[in-house]
Amino acid sequence: MPEAVLRRMVRGVSTRDYAQVIDLTRDGFGVEKSSVSRDFVRASAAQVKALAERRFDGMHLPVIMIDGVEYAGETMIVAAGITADGTKRVLGLRQGATENTTVCVALLEDLQARGLDTSRPVLLVLDGAKALHAAAKRVWGQNGVIQRCQVHKKRNVKAHVPEKHHAELERRLSEAYHETDYEAAKASL
């Protein structure tokens, strides 16, 4: 198939129909499926390597969020930093069998080795897992101020309340979390 014909076919294709165009393109140019997969793996591996080796020297991150995320049947421990202007940056991730202290410490020590400053105070937002708490304390020591993630806390509390009360629970927790007076917020909770 001539290249000009293939170009016209690809232009305007929706994401839903892209697979057919890839097959036509592959057949038109004599490219095998395995070549496309190898090229994709090679290109994405380079991007993952760049992410895994990125330096953080001189970067100030007053807030770091760390969580275990289930992905394709695996647990990925993910760390994301938030700059003073609110910009979010993925710092790193580590695959593990579970959200355990060994995996969490390995991720955080790797970030530290790549220049993440753990000598300054930082707000660490965690999901409540003991492994994350232990790892954060081990790496940051007294400089790590740990805050329980509100989304995770809401989810945990919801699990103990009948579904018919979920809307009221959401409303009341939201009011408490938006309260500016500590004592009033505590009483509301």
C-alpha positions in Angstrom: 0.0 0.0 0.0 1.5 3.4 -0.9 2.6 5.6 2.0 0.4 8.5 0.9 -2.7 6.3 1.2 -1.7 5.1 4.6 -1.1 8.7 5.8 -4.6 9.6 4.7 -6.1 6.6 6.5 -4.3 7.4 9.8 -5.3 11.1 9.8 -8.5 11.6 11.9 -8.6 8.0 13.3 -10.1 7.8 16.7 -8.4 6.0 19.5 -11.1 3.3 19.3 -10.1 2.5 15.7 -6.3 2.8 16.0 -5.6 -0.9 16.2 -7.0 -1.5 12.6 -4.7 1.3 11.3 -1.7 -0.1 13.1 -2.4 -3.5 11.5 -2.8 -1.9 8.0 0.4 0.1 8.5 2.3 -2.9 9.7 1.1 -4.9 6.8 1.8 -2.1 4.4 5.3 -1.7 5.4 6.0 -5.3 6.3 6.6 -4.7 10.0 6.0 -7.6 12.3 4.0 -7.4 15.6 7.0 -8.4 17.6 9.0 -5.5 16.2 6.4 -3.0 17.3 6.4 -4.6 20.8 10.2 -4.6 21.0 10.4 -0.9 19.9 7.7 0.0 22.4 9.5 -1.8 25.2 12.9 -0.3 24.2 11.4 3.3 24.1 9.5 2.9 27.4 12.4 1.3 29.1 14.5 4.3 28.3 11.9 6.7 29.8 11.6 4.5 33.0 15.4 4.5 33.3 15.5 8.3 33.0 12.8 8.6 35.7 14.6 6.1 38.0 17.9 8.0 37.7 16.7 11.6 37.9 18.5 13.8 40.4 16.8 16.0 43.0 19.7 18.1 44.1 18.6 21.6 45.3 14.9 20.8 44.7 12.8 21.9 47.7 9.7 19.7 48.2 7.8 20.7 51.4 5.3 17.9 50.9 5.9 14.3 49.9 3.0 11.8 49.4 3.8 8.1 49.6 1.4 5.3 48.9 1.2 1.7 47.9 -0.8 1.2 44.7 -2.0 -2.0 43.2 -1.2 -2.3 39.5 -1.6 -5.4 37.4 -1.6 -7.7 40.4 1.6 -6.1 41.8 2.1 -3.6 44.6 3.9 -0.4 43.6 5.2 2.0 46.2 5.0 5.5 44.7 6.5 8.7 46.0 5.3 12.1 44.7 6.6 15.4 45.8 4.8 18.7 45.8 6.8 22.0 45.3 6.0 25.2 47.2 4.0 26.5 44.2 1.9 23.3 44.1 3.5 21.5 41.2 3.4 17.7 41.6 6.3 15.5 40.6 6.6 11.7 40.6 9.8 11.1 42.4 10.0 7.3 42.1 8.4 4.0 42.5 9.4 0.5 43.7 7.7 -2.8 43.0 7.2 -5.1 45.9 5.1 -8.1 46.9 3.4 -6.0 49.5 3.6 -2.6 51.1 6.4 -3.6 53.4 9.1 -1.7 55.3 12.0 -3.1 53.3 10.5 -2.0 50.0 9.5 1.4 51.3 12.9 2.1 52.9 14.6 1.0 49.6 12.6 3.5 47.6 13.2 6.4 50.1 16.9 5.7 50.5 17.2 5.6 46.7 15.5 9.0 46.5 17.9 10.3 49.2 20.9 8.9 47.3 19.6 10.9 44.2 19.8 14.1 46.1 16.4 14.4 47.9 17.1 16.5 50.9 16.0 14.7 54.1 17.8 17.2 56.4 14.9 19.7 56.1 11.5 19.4 57.7 8.9 17.9 55.3 5.3 17.0 55.5 4.9 13.3 54.7 1.4 12.4 53.7 0.9 8.6 54.2 -2.0 6.2 54.0 -1.7 4.9 57.5 0.3 1.8 56.7 2.8 0.9 59.5 5.5 0.0 56.9 5.3 3.5 55.3 5.4 5.2 58.7 8.5 3.1 59.8 10.3 3.8 56.5 9.6 7.5 56.6 10.8 7.8 60.2 13.9 5.8 59.4 14.9 8.1 56.5 13.7 11.5 57.7 13.9 11.0 61.5 12.6 14.1 63.3 12.5 16.1 60.0 9.5 14.0 58.8 6.2 15.3 60.0 3.7 12.6 59.2 0.1 13.4 58.3 -2.5 10.7 57.6 -4.0 11.1 54.2 -7.6 12.3 54.5 -8.8 10.3 51.5 -7.5 7.1 53.1 -8.9 8.0 56.5 -12.4 8.6 55.0 -12.2 5.3 53.2 -11.3 3.5 56.4 -14.0 5.1 58.5 -16.6 4.5 55.8 -15.8 0.8 56.0 -17.2 0.8 59.6 -20.4 2.8 58.9 -23.5 1.4 57.2 -23.9 2.6 53.6 -27.1 4.6 54.4 -24.9 7.0 56.5 -22.1 7.5 54.0 -23.4 10.8 52.6 -23.8 12.2 56.1 -20.3 10.9 57.0 -18.8 12.6 53.9 -20.5 15.9 54.7 -19.4 15.9 58.4 -15.8 14.8 57.7 -15.5 17.4 55.0 -16.7 20.1 57.4 -14.2 19.0 60.0 -11.3 18.9 57.5 -12.2 22.4 56.3 -12.4 23.9 59.9 -9.7 26.4 60.6 -9.9 26.1 64.4 -8.1 23.0 65.7 -10.3 22.5 68.8 -13.5 22.9 66.7 -12.2 20.5 64.1 -11.2 17.9 66.7 -14.7 18.3 68.4 -16.4 17.9 65.1 -14.4 14.7 64.3 
